[in-house]
Amino acid sequence: MNEIQTVKNRYKIIGNNPELNRSLLVAINVAPTDMSVLITGESGVGKDVFSKIIHDNSARKNTGNIISVNCGAIPEGTIESELFGHVKGAYTNADRDRKGYFEEADKGTIFLDEIGELPLQLQAKLLRVLESGEMMRVGSSKVQKVNVRVVAATNLDMAKAIREGRFREDLYYRLNQISIHLPSLRERKEDIELLFRWFASNIAEKYHMPMLQLTDDAKDYIINYPWYGNVRELKNITEQMSVIESTRTITREVAMKYLRYELSTKLPTIYQPHEIASATAITDRELLLKALSMGQMITEMRAEINELKNTLAALVKGGISLGNAPQQLQHSTQAEDIYEMEEPITYSATTEEEEKNSFLDTEVIEEESLSLEDRKRDAIQRALEKYKGNRRLAAAELDISERTLYRKLKEYEIEL
């Protein structure tokens, strides 16, 4: 336990959660080896801190650096060059040879954050580096040797990504020689007040102001708040309260102004089962149910209309009497007033009424689709406005990767 506490003090890790302590112990024990490590956990739990703990407690600390790479923040067209480098003339504007992150991290450690966002075509090349230490720069046929320890991190469900064909199973097992899972802040409720006090104390010391204090009802509120941004979110909120609030005593009402979960900013496409259902998701489900209900009503109406048409056709042909006709028909017309024509009625495969109903069905689906897309676009724009165009913070707010946000900006033609 003394070793764990020493690491906590050095890296300013606050808390006594048993799962957190166990993860720290695993990191300390695996650090002296060269085994690959996969760190899992939600965004904001401190996966990058654990990568530094592993590097700093290994022999590689004396032979090389730790290079941190966010795989989700690099455009797909340039990520291979960023990782493995390129030679002069490999592509337009490649006017000189350039080292990649793997060469820069030679004899050290490379931390691949958001590894689940790595394109499939690069996963095979990463597997080759892990297995043989061999790589090639873009545009080169020369094989180079590198001695790099890989620590990767992800907030994705990797088993699901493998099933969906988005991540190679062999690469997963090669990365996952040692697995470290970091608990979310919701799973560390006993540490939330400690963390709040720590952040409040730091900001008070930095700006020479009295430290924030929480009332009992405010403590209860922040302890039971979902904290989807985890420790990062708690730090930001504490700093905001410290700077903005004139009073140094934070009540539940004051805390709610900062902590009220902005449900509308969560995209329904990234809803997770363990999360609180967002207002947007609820609205979308209601719209979908209404659309399904309307579709059922249209189907029933179509069946009734077809029955009436068949009955009318039979009456004109003299096939049945009015007494056998549907009740609606008996109440609405007399037999001799129904039709006066010499030729019997004929029907095409698709009647005008059916075409109209089919159009209505399509219109409902199109309106629903537009509603979802508009909500996604609106959520992205509001997140970008909130963080003054900072894509990293906006992506964290939306609980998506920066790569996904980048694609959505291009898809929706949103300009910063």
HELIX and SHEET records of a PDB file:
HELIX    1   1 ASN A    2  TYR A   11  1                                  10    
HELIX    2   2 PRO A   18  VAL A   30  1                                  13    
HELIX    3   3 LYS A   47  ASP A   56  1                                  10    
HELIX    4   4 ALA A   59  ASN A   62  5                                   4    
HELIX    5   5 ILE A   79  PHE A   84  1                                   6    
HELIX    6   6 TYR A  101  GLU A  104  1                                   4    
HELIX    7   7 ILE A  115  GLU A  117  5                                   3    
HELIX    8   8 LEU A  120  SER A  132  1                                  13    
HELIX    9   9 MET A  158  ARG A  163  1                                   6    
HELIX   10  10 GLU A  169  LEU A  175  1                                   7    
HELIX   11  11 LEU A  185  GLU A  187  5                                   3    
HELIX   12  12 LYS A  189  TYR A  207  1                                  19    
HELIX   13  13 ASP A  216  ILE A  223  1                                   8    
HELIX   14  14 ASN A  230  ILE A  244  1                                  15    
HELIX   15  15 ARG A  252  LEU A  259  1                                   8    
HELIX   16  16 LEU A  263  THR A  265  5                                   3    
HELIX   17  17 PRO A  268  ILE A  270  5                                   3    
HELIX   18  18 ALA A  279  LYS A  317  1                                  39    
HELIX   19  19 LEU A  322  ASN A  324  5                                   3    
HELIX   20  20 GLN A  327  SER A  332  1                                   6    
HELIX   21  21 ALA A  335  ASP A  337  5                                   3    
HELIX   22  22 GLU A  352  LYS A  386  1                                  35    
HELIX   23  23 ARG A  391  LEU A  398  1                                   8    
HELIX   24  24 GLU A  402  TYR A  412  1                                  11    
SHEET    1   A 5 ILE A  66  ASN A  70  0                                        
SHEET    2   A 5 THR A 109  ASP A 113  1                                        
SHEET    3   A 5 ARG A 149  THR A 154  1                                        
SHEET    4   A 5 VAL A  37  THR A  40  1                                        
SHEET    5   A 5 ILE A 178  HIS A 181  1                                        
SHEET    1   B 2 GLU A 134  MET A 135  0                                        
SHEET    2   B 2 GLN A 144  LYS A 145 -1                                        
SHEET    1   C 2 GLN A 213  LEU A 214  0                                        
SHEET    2   C 2 THR A 249  ILE A 250  1                                        
END                                                                             
